Amino acid sequence: MHQLYNARTAGHLGREKTINRIKARYYWPGMSDDVARWVQSCLLVKNGNRVPDLENRLCNTTVYGPMECVAIDILGPLQTTENHNRFIMVVGDYFSKWTEAYALEDHTAQSVADKLVTEFICRFGAPLRIHTDQVPEFESRLFKSICNLLEINKSRTTPYQPQSEGMVERYNRTLVYMLSIFVGEKRMIGTIISRTFAWPTEPAYSRAQNALQTC
């Protein structure tokens, strides 16, 4: 239970998600009650501050295959790490719900475009469409040139209406919570957000998996 709930890649994600994670690997009589007691006894969660649920209604996005639409968002500024990173770029596929997060020193157009091409597109291929908000790095001439070169359609949210980018916004909330747990545990945040987090989701709810790749 420690590895699937308390470990750095587990994220303290609650009773239901921890039970499903353990069920995929183990079984013992009274497992659900044991997990419930384990989660309730976690001092980090009791002392931590959960991000409040947002009341805004999110917009549904209809897609029919992987890489048909990919959403990108920038999270930060955060506490500066020992590798001088202060921002996280979150990239998520709307169909598979596979989401990755990359640490950045800054969020200039050059930094964002370089990380997107070298870390995401070179591994998964170019998506048909990229959906972002209207921050300068995504509206830059460089980013538009990359989209034109790779034949990627570009769409954007309406100003002050983040609901249409709700998938990555929801991941941002989960990621901030996971990071805050480890900061509260006095672990070096630099060892966390200087790496690449990657996780898929399952039907009915989002679940952070223990797939952690070093940048």
C-alpha positions in Angstrom: 0.0 0.0 0.0 2.9 2.3 0.6 4.2 1.9 -3.0 0.7 2.4 -4.5 -0.4 5.2 -2.3 2.5 7.0 -0.5 5.2 6.6 -3.1 6.3 9.6 -5.1 4.7 8.3 -8.3 1.5 7.3 -6.5 0.3 10.7 -5.6 -2.0 10.1 -2.5 -5.0 9.8 -4.9 -7.6 8.6 -2.5 -9.4 5.4 -1.4 -11.3 4.4 -4.6 -8.3 5.0 -6.9 -5.9 3.2 -4.6 -8.2 0.2 -4.3 -8.5 -0.1 -8.0 -4.7 0.2 -8.4 -4.1 -2.5 -5.8 -6.8 -4.8 -7.3 -4.9 -4.9 -10.6 -2.0 -6.5 -8.7 -3.1 -8.2 -5.5 -6.0 -9.5 -3.5 -6.5 -10.4 0.2 -9.6 -10.7 2.4 -10.6 -7.3 3.8 -8.5 -5.4 1.3 -11.0 -2.6 0.9 -11.2 -1.9 4.7 -7.4 -2.1 5.0 -7.0 0.5 2.2 -9.6 2.7 3.7 -7.9 2.7 7.1 -4.5 3.3 5.4 -5.8 6.3 3.5 -7.6 7.8 6.5 -4.4 7.5 8.6 -2.3 9.5 6.1 -1.1 12.6 8.0 0.1 14.3 4.8 -3.4 14.4 3.4 -5.0 15.4 6.7 -2.6 18.3 7.0 -2.6 19.2 3.3 -4.8 21.7 1.6 -6.8 20.2 -1.2 -7.6 22.4 -4.2 -11.3 23.2 -4.0 -13.5 21.8 -6.7 -14.3 24.3 -9.5 -17.9 25.1 -10.1 -17.5 26.0 -13.8 -19.2 23.6 -16.2 -16.7 22.0 -18.6 -17.2 21.7 -22.3 -17.3 18.3 -24.0 -14.9 17.7 -26.9 -15.9 14.9 -29.4 -12.9 13.0 -31.0 -12.8 9.7 -32.8 -9.2 8.6 -32.5 -5.8 9.1 -30.9 -3.9 12.3 -31.7 -7.0 13.8 -33.3 -6.8 16.6 -30.8 -4.1 17.4 -28.3 -4.5 20.1 -25.6 -1.5 22.0 -24.1 -1.3 24.3 -21.1 1.4 25.9 -19.0 1.3 25.5 -15.2 3.3 28.0 -13.1 5.3 29.8 -12.0 6.1 27.3 -9.2 8.9 27.1 -6.7 12.3 27.2 -8.6 14.0 23.8 -8.6 17.6 22.9 -8.3 17.6 22.6 -12.1 16.2 26.1 -12.4 12.7 24.9 -13.6 9.7 27.0 -12.7 7.0 25.9 -15.1 5.3 22.7 -16.3 3.9 22.2 -19.7 1.0 19.8 -19.7 0.2 18.0 -23.0 -2.9 15.7 -23.2 -4.6 13.6 -25.9 -8.4 14.0 -25.8 -9.1 10.5 -27.1 -6.8 8.3 -25.0 -6.5 10.8 -22.1 -2.8 10.1 -22.1 -1.2 13.2 -20.5 2.4 14.2 -20.0 4.0 17.0 -18.1 7.4 18.6 -18.9 9.5 20.8 -16.7 10.5 24.2 -18.2 12.8 26.9 -17.0 10.6 29.5 -18.8 7.6 29.4 -21.1 8.9 31.4 -24.1 7.8 30.3 -27.5 11.3 28.8 -28.2 11.2 26.7 -25.0 7.6 25.5 -25.5 8.1 24.7 -29.1 11.4 22.8 -28.5 9.9 20.7 -25.7 6.8 19.9 -27.7 8.6 18.8 -30.8 11.5 16.9 -29.2 9.6 15.2 -26.3 6.1 14.7 -27.6 5.8 14.9 -31.4 9.0 13.0 -32.0 7.7 10.1 -29.9 4.0 10.1 -30.8 3.8 11.9 -34.1 2.1 15.1 -35.1 -1.5 15.5 -33.9 -4.3 16.6 -36.3 -5.2 19.5 -34.1 -3.6 21.4 -31.1 -5.9 23.2 -28.7 -4.5 25.9 -26.4 -5.4 29.1 -24.6 -4.3 32.4 -26.1 -1.1 33.0 -24.2 1.7 34.6 -26.3 3.9 31.5 -26.6 1.0 29.6 -28.4 0.1 32.5 -30.5 3.7 33.3 -31.6 4.9 33.2 -35.2 7.3 30.3 -34.3 4.5 28.1 -32.9 2.3 28.9 -35.9 5.2 28.0 -38.3 5.6 24.6 -36.6 1.9 23.9 -37.0 2.0 24.9 -40.6 5.1 22.8 -41.3 3.6 19.7 -39.7 0.1 20.3 -41.1 -1.4 20.7 -37.6 -4.7 22.6 -37.2 -4.6 25.1 -34.4 -7.6 26.0 -32.2 -7.8 28.2 -29.1 -10.0 28.9 -26.1 -12.2 31.9 -25.7 -10.5 34.5 -23.4 -11.4 34.0 -19.7 -13.2 30.8 -20.5 -11.0 27.9 -19.6 -13.9 25.4 -19.7 -13.1 24.3 -23.3 -9.6 23.2 -22.1 -11.0 21.5 -19.1 -9.1 18.2 -19.5 -5.7 19.7 -19.0 -7.0 22.2 -16.4 -8.3 19.2 -14.4 -4.9 17.5 -14.7 -3.2 20.7 -13.5 -5.3 20.5 -10.3 -4.3 16.9 -9.7 -0.6 17.7 -10.5 -0.5 20.7 -8.1 -2.1 18.5 -5.4 0.5 15.7 -5.9 3.4 18.2 -5.8 2.0 20.0 -2.7 2.0 16.6 -0.8 5.7 16.1 -1.4 6.6 19.7 -0.7 4.7 19.3 2.6 6.7 16.2 3.3 9.9 18.3 2.9 11.1 16.5 -0.1 13.0 18.4 -2.7 10.5 19.7 -5.3 13.4 19.8 -7.7 13.5 16.0 -7.8 9.8 16.0 -8.8 9.1 18.6 -11.4 12.5 18.3 -13.1 11.1 15.0 -14.4 8.4 14.0 -16.8 5.1 12.7 -15.4 3.0 10.6 -17.7 -0.3 8.9 -16.9 -3.4 7.6 -18.8 -6.9 7.7 -17.4 -9.5 5.0 -17.1 -13.2 5.1 -17.9 -15.3 7.0 -15.3 -12.5 8.9 -13.6 -9.0 10.1 -14.0 -6.3 8.1 -12.4 -2.6 8.9 -12.1 -0.6 5.9 -12.9 2.9 5.2 -11.6 4.7 5.8 -14.9 7.5 8.3 -14.3 10.1 8.9 -16.9 13.3 10.9 -16.4 13.7 13.9 -18.7 
